[in-house]
Amino acid sequence: MQRGYPPAALAWSVWGLGALLYLIGFYQRVAPAVITDRLMNEFSMGAAALGNLSAFYFYSYVAMQIPTGILADRWGARRLLTVGAGVAAVGTALFAFSPTLWWANAGRLLIGASVAVAFVSMLKLATHWFAPRQFALASGLALLCGVVGGVIAGVPLRMLVESFGWRPVMAVSAALTALLCVAIWLRVRDDPSEIGYQSHSPGHAPGARHGSIRRGVAEVLAYRNTWILLVTPVGIAGAVLTFAGLWGVPYLRQVHGMDTKAAAAVTSALLIAWAFGGPLLGALSERTGRRKPLYVTTTLAALLGWAAIVFVPLSVGWLVVALVLTGFVSGNLIIGFAFAKESVPARLMGTASGVCNMGPLLGGMLLQPGVGWILDRNWPGGVADGARIYDAAAYQAGFGLMFGAVALSLSLILFAEETFCRQTV
């Protein structure tokens, strides 16, 4: 006999274990930013190779998004999260003990593929364990949890690396991820009905059969909004991930003379603002009952923010202000996730979430090595402690790619069809 909807503490604890894997995934996503000097020296590489090493995470992460959405719809979040955490532990250990760049790339590839299951699985759990009105809040808090991982990968990670070295720190990260794998298997359940509670999912029926995978993907891609909401975050989120996740720390060190800890604190501030922007902007779109107007205006604000950061010679103080404000409005990708979910029938939400979650990661995948390639093309020739030094002109050329990507995002979102915060049936 079902006992009504699950209590909040139980629902949040189930969802929270998935959030911890997402936190670890975000930590791994931006960790290279504070150890760029160690990695460039250890593996004797330039900006393009470093950008590629960081982007190996994104290559496999993006490739896994559609399979993850399909598996979330067909097999459930519990098994996906358990396997994901286990493989992430193996990948992190491989990266920690990599003897060559090839093995380091392989470790990053495994990490990206494994933690790719976290966000879509969290969204899937949210549709089953929370009321529909809480979906945007849960999505925003998911980003907040991820950014906590990004903050840990800032000043705290740099301090640990300086004390113990980057390899031992990554080895401990692997062990903690393995412990999470066990906890997920023991605690997480796909739906409240499995332990006697009522499900919040409108399309949930125990033992229900799913249609053809190919047909489901084709059906999701038949909606115009899917394509728009897939490409739009490439610029918006990609710019944040590229700056905070790799090139912001060396830029602040080499152009503005900051030490590594101070530079990491600035990029962490950008991520924190991004995290707070997510749930606040998501809740505001829920309150107004519309997605598109807020998505457009905040994307325009992000474009203006990057224009100031890239092209205006700001003082350090004003640069920090611009980065924080730009990070906040870039949290609008949470609007995009809810927008995408509502743009398809409820039975396709997992697949649609997987498809559209490719956007932010495509941004990191394309922009991180892209900026690195431009930096190498504009390298003035300086080297310090085995790492290349780039000047302000080189960074401006590289970051110009980020600005162009955000401009593309703004032009695309104008063509999206409003859902009025209601699920397509």
C-alpha positions in Angstrom: 0.0 0.0 0.0 1.4 3.4 -1.0 1.8 6.0 1.7 1.5 9.2 -0.2 4.4 11.2 -1.6 7.8 10.6 -0.1 8.9 12.9 2.8 11.2 15.8 1.7 14.2 14.5 3.7 14.1 11.1 1.9 13.6 12.7 -1.5 16.5 15.1 -1.1 18.8 12.4 0.3 18.2 10.2 -2.8 18.6 13.1 -5.2 21.6 14.4 -3.1 23.7 11.3 -3.8 23.3 11.9 -7.5 24.2 15.5 -6.8 27.5 14.4 -5.2 28.5 12.6 -8.3 27.7 15.8 -10.3 29.8 17.7 -7.8 32.7 15.3 -8.4 32.2 15.6 -12.1 32.3 19.4 -12.0 35.4 19.3 -9.7 37.1 17.1 -12.4 35.9 19.4 -15.1 37.7 22.5 -13.8 40.6 21.0 -11.9 43.1 21.5 -14.7 42.7 25.3 -14.3 44.7 25.5 -11.2 47.4 23.0 -12.2 48.0 24.2 -15.7 51.7 25.0 -14.8 52.2 21.6 -13.3 50.6 19.8 -16.2 52.5 21.8 -18.9 55.8 21.2 -17.1 55.1 17.5 -16.4 54.1 16.6 -19.9 56.1 19.2 -21.8 53.2 20.7 -23.7 51.8 24.0 -25.0 48.4 25.7 -24.8 46.8 23.7 -27.6 47.9 20.3 -26.1 46.7 21.5 -22.6 43.4 22.6 -24.0 43.1 19.2 -25.7 43.9 17.3 -22.4 41.2 19.3 -20.6 38.8 18.8 -23.4 39.1 15.0 -23.4 36.7 15.1 -20.5 34.2 17.0 -22.8 34.7 14.7 -25.8 33.4 11.6 -24.0 30.9 13.6 -21.8 29.2 15.0 -24.9 29.2 11.6 -26.7 27.5 10.0 -23.7 24.6 12.5 -23.4 22.1 10.9 -25.8 22.9 7.3 -24.6 22.6 8.6 -21.0 19.2 10.1 -21.7 17.9 6.9 -23.3 19.3 4.7 -20.6 17.7 7.0 -17.9 14.4 6.5 -19.6 14.7 2.8 -20.0 17.0 1.4 -17.2 16.7 4.0 -14.4 19.0 6.4 -12.6 20.2 4.0 -9.9 22.2 1.7 -12.1 23.5 4.6 -14.2 24.8 6.5 -11.2 26.4 3.5 -9.7 28.3 2.5 -12.8 29.2 6.1 -13.5 30.7 6.6 -10.0 32.7 3.3 -10.3 34.1 4.2 -13.7 34.9 7.7 -12.6 37.0 6.3 -9.7 38.9 4.2 -12.2 39.5 7.1 -14.6 40.6 9.4 -11.8 43.1 6.8 -10.6 44.4 6.4 -14.2 44.9 10.1 -14.5 46.6 10.3 -11.1 49.2 7.6 -12.0 49.5 8.4 -15.7 53.2 8.0 -16.9 52.6 9.8 -20.2 50.3 12.3 -21.7 48.5 9.5 -23.6 47.5 7.9 -20.3 46.5 11.2 -18.8 44.2 11.8 -21.8 42.7 8.3 -21.4 42.0 9.0 -17.7 40.2 12.3 -18.6 38.3 10.5 -21.3 37.0 7.9 -18.8 36.1 10.5 -16.2 34.1 12.5 -18.7 32.2 9.5 -20.0 31.4 8.3 -16.5 30.3 11.5 -14.8 28.2 12.3 -17.9 25.4 10.2 -16.4 25.1 12.4 -13.3 23.2 15.5 -14.5 20.6 13.7 -16.6 20.1 11.1 -13.9 19.5 13.9 -11.4 16.9 15.4 -13.6 15.3 12.0 -14.0 15.2 11.5 -10.2 13.8 15.0 -9.8 10.8 14.2 -12.0 10.0 11.2 -9.9 10.8 12.4 -6.4 9.8 16.1 -6.5 6.6 17.9 -7.5 6.7 19.5 -11.0 6.9 23.0 -9.5 10.2 22.0 -7.8 11.9 21.0 -11.0 13.5 24.3 -11.8 14.6 24.6 -8.2 16.2 21.2 -8.3 17.9 22.0 -11.6 19.3 25.2 -10.2 20.4 23.4 -7.0 22.1 20.8 -9.3 24.2 23.6 -10.8 24.9 24.9 -7.3 26.2 21.5 -6.2 28.3 21.3 -9.3 29.8 24.7 -8.7 30.7 23.7 -5.2 32.8 21.1 -6.8 34.3 23.8 -9.0 35.1 25.9 -6.0 36.8 23.0 -4.3 38.9 22.7 -7.5 40.0 26.3 -7.0 41.9 27.6 -4.0 41.5 24.4 -1.8 42.8 22.2 -4.6 45.7 24.5 -5.3 46.7 24.5 -1.6 46.5 20.7 -1.5 48.5 20.4 -4.7 51.2 22.7 -3.3 51.4 20.7 -0.1 51.2 17.1 -1.5 51.5 17.3 -5.3 48.7 16.8 -7.9 49.1 13.1 -8.3 48.4 12.2 -4.6 45.5 14.6 -4.5 43.9 12.9 -7.5 44.5 9.5 -6.0 42.5 10.5 -2.9 39.8 11.9 -5.2 39.6 8.4 -6.8 39.1 6.7 -3.5 36.3 9.1 -2.4 34.5 8.5 -5.7 34.7 4.8 -5.1 33.0 5.2 -1.7 30.2 7.2 -3.4 29.7 4.4 -5.8 28.8 2.1 -2.9 26.6 4.6 -1.2 24.5 5.2 -4.4 23.8 1.5 -4.9 22.7 1.2 -1.3 20.5 4.3 -1.1 19.2 5.5 -4.4 15.9 4.2 -5.9 14.6 5.1 -9.3 11.0 5.9 -8.1 9.3 6.3 -4.7 6.9 3.5 -5.6 9.8 1.0 -5.1 9.7 1.7 -1.4 6.0 2.2 -1.0 5.5 5.9 -1.8 3.5 7.6 -4.5 5.5 8.9 -7.6 5.5 12.5 -8.8 6.2 11.4 -12.4 3.1 11.9 -14.6 4.3 9.2 -17.0 5.4 6.6 -14.4 3.9 3.2 -14.5 5.8 0.3 -12.9 6.8 -2.2 -15.6 5.8 0.1 -18.4 7.3 -0.6 -21.8 9.4 1.9 -23.7 9.2 2.5 -27.4 12.1 2.2 -29.9 15.2 4.1 -28.9 15.8 5.3 -32.5 12.2 6.5 -32.7 12.5 8.3 -29.4 15.6 10.2 -30.5 14.1 11.0 -33.8 10.9 12.2 -32.1 12.9 14.5 -29.8 14.9 15.9 -32.7 11.7 16.6 -34.6 11.0 19.5 -32.3 12.5 22.8 -33.3 13.1 23.9 -29.8 15.4 20.8 -29.2 17.9 22.1 -31.8 17.8 25.6 -30.5 18.1 24.7 -26.9 20.9 22.3 -27.7 23.1 24.9 -29.5 22.3 28.0 -27.4 24.3 26.9 -24.2 27.4 26.2 -26.4 28.2 29.9 -26.1 26.6 30.9 -22.8 27.9 28.0 -20.7 30.9 27.3 -22.9 32.4 30.7 -22.2 32.1 30.2 -18.4 33.6 26.7 -18.6 36.4 27.9 -20.8 37.4 30.8 -18.6 36.8 29.3 -15.2 37.6 25.8 -16.2 41.0 26.4 -17.9 42.2 29.7 -19.2 41.1 32.2 -16.6 43.7 31.4 -14.0 46.7 31.6 -16.4 45.2 34.8 -17.9 44.9 36.5 -14.5 48.4 35.4 -13.6 50.1 36.4 -16.8 48.2 39.5 -17.8 47.1 41.0 -14.4 50.0 39.7 -12.2 47.9 37.7 -9.7 49.3 34.8 -7.9 47.7 31.4 -8.5 45.6 31.3 -5.4 44.2 34.8 -6.0 43.4 34.0 -9.6 41.7 30.8 -8.6 39.6 32.8 -6.1 38.4 35.1 -8.9 37.4 32.2 -11.2 35.7 30.6 -8.2 33.7 33.8 -7.7 32.6 33.5 -11.3 31.4 30.0 -10.7 29.7 30.9 -7.5 27.8 33.7 -9.2 26.9 31.2 -12.0 25.6 28.8 -9.3 23.4 31.4 -7.6 22.1 32.7 -11.0 20.8 29.3 -11.9 18.1 28.7 -9.3 17.2 32.4 -9.0 16.7 32.9 -12.7 14.9 29.5 -12.9 12.6 30.5 -10.1 11.9 33.9 -11.7 11.0 32.3 -15.0 8.6 30.0 -13.1 7.0 33.0 -11.4 6.5 34.9 -14.6 5.2 31.8 -16.4 7.4 32.3 -19.4 10.8 31.1 -20.5 11.9 33.0 -23.6 11.9 36.7 -22.5 14.2 36.1 -19.5 16.4 33.8 -21.5 16.9 36.4 -24.2 17.6 39.4 -21.9 20.1 37.5 -19.7 21.9 36.2 -22.8 22.2 39.7 -24.0 23.5 40.8 -20.6 26.1 37.9 -20.8 27.2 39.1 -24.3 27.7 42.6 -23.0 29.6 41.3 -20.0 32.0 39.3 -22.2 32.5 42.3 -24.5 33.7 44.3 -21.5 35.9 41.5 -20.2 37.5 40.8 -23.6 37.8 44.1 -25.3 37.8 46.8 -22.6 41.1 47.4 -20.6 39.4 47.0 -17.2 41.2 47.4 -13.8 41.4 44.3 -11.7 38.5 45.5 -9.5 36.2 46.2 -12.4 37.2 43.0 -14.1 36.1 40.9 -11.1 32.8 42.8 -11.0 32.2 42.1 -14.7 33.1 38.4 -14.3 30.7 38.0 -11.3 27.8 39.7 -13.1 28.4 37.8 -16.3 28.6 34.6 -14.4 25.3 35.4 -12.6 23.3 36.0 -15.9 25.0 33.0 -17.5 23.1 30.9 -14.9 20.2 31.2 -17.4 21.1 27.8 -18.8 18.8 26.4 -16.0 15.9 28.1 -17.9 17.0 26.3 -21.0 16.9 22.9 -19.2 13.3 23.5 -18.0 12.5 24.9 -21.5 13.8 21.8 -23.2 11.9 19.4 -20.8 8.7 21.2 -21.5 9.2 21.2 -25.3 8.6 17.5 -25.7 6.1 14.9 -24.2 6.7 13.8 -20.7 7.7 10.2 -21.8 10.7 11.8 -23.7 12.0 14.1 -21.0 15.0 12.0 -20.2 16.1 11.8 -23.9 15.4 15.5 -24.4 17.4 16.4 -21.3 20.3 14.2 -22.5 20.3 15.9 -26.0 20.1 19.4 -24.7 22.6 18.8 -21.9 25.2 18.3 -24.7 25.1 22.1 -25.3 27.1 23.3 -22.3 29.6 20.6 -22.7 30.0 21.1 -26.4 30.9 24.6 -25.5 33.8 23.5 -23.3 34.8 20.8 -25.8 35.1 23.3 -28.6 36.1 26.5 -26.9 38.8 25.2 -24.5 41.1 23.8 -27.2 40.0 26.5 -29.6 41.2 29.2 -27.3 44.4 27.2 -26.7 45.0 26.9 -30.5 44.6 30.7 -30.9 47.0 31.3 -27.9 49.7 29.2 -29.5 49.2 31.0 -32.8 49.8 34.3 -31.0 52.5 33.1 -28.5 55.2 35.8 -28.2 57.8 33.2 -27.3 58.2 33.5 -23.5 58.6 30.6 -21.1 58.7 30.4 -17.3 59.2 27.2 -15.3 58.6 25.1 -18.4 55.2 26.7 -19.1 54.5 29.1 -22.0 53.7 32.8 -21.2 51.1 34.6 -23.3 50.5 38.3 -23.5 47.3 40.4 -23.3 47.0 40.5 -27.1 47.1 36.7 -27.3 44.4 36.3 -24.7 42.2 38.9 -26.3 42.4 37.0 -29.6 41.6 33.7 -27.9 38.8 35.1 -25.8 37.3 36.7 -28.9 36.2 33.2 -29.8 34.1 33.0 -26.6 32.5 36.3 -27.4 31.5 35.1 -30.9 30.0 32.0 -29.5 27.8 33.9 -27.0 26.7 36.2 -29.9 25.6 33.1 -31.8 23.6 31.9 -28.7 21.7 35.2 -28.6 20.8 35.0 -32.3 19.5 31.5 -31.9 17.3 31.8 -28.8 15.2 34.5 -30.6 13.7 31.7 -32.7 12.6 29.4 -29.8 8.9 28.8 -29.3 7.5 29.7 -25.9 6.2 26.9 -23.7 4.6 29.1 -21.0 6.1 26.8 -18.3 3.7 24.0 -19.3 4.6 20.4 -20.3 4.0 19.4 -23.9 1.5 16.5 -24.1 
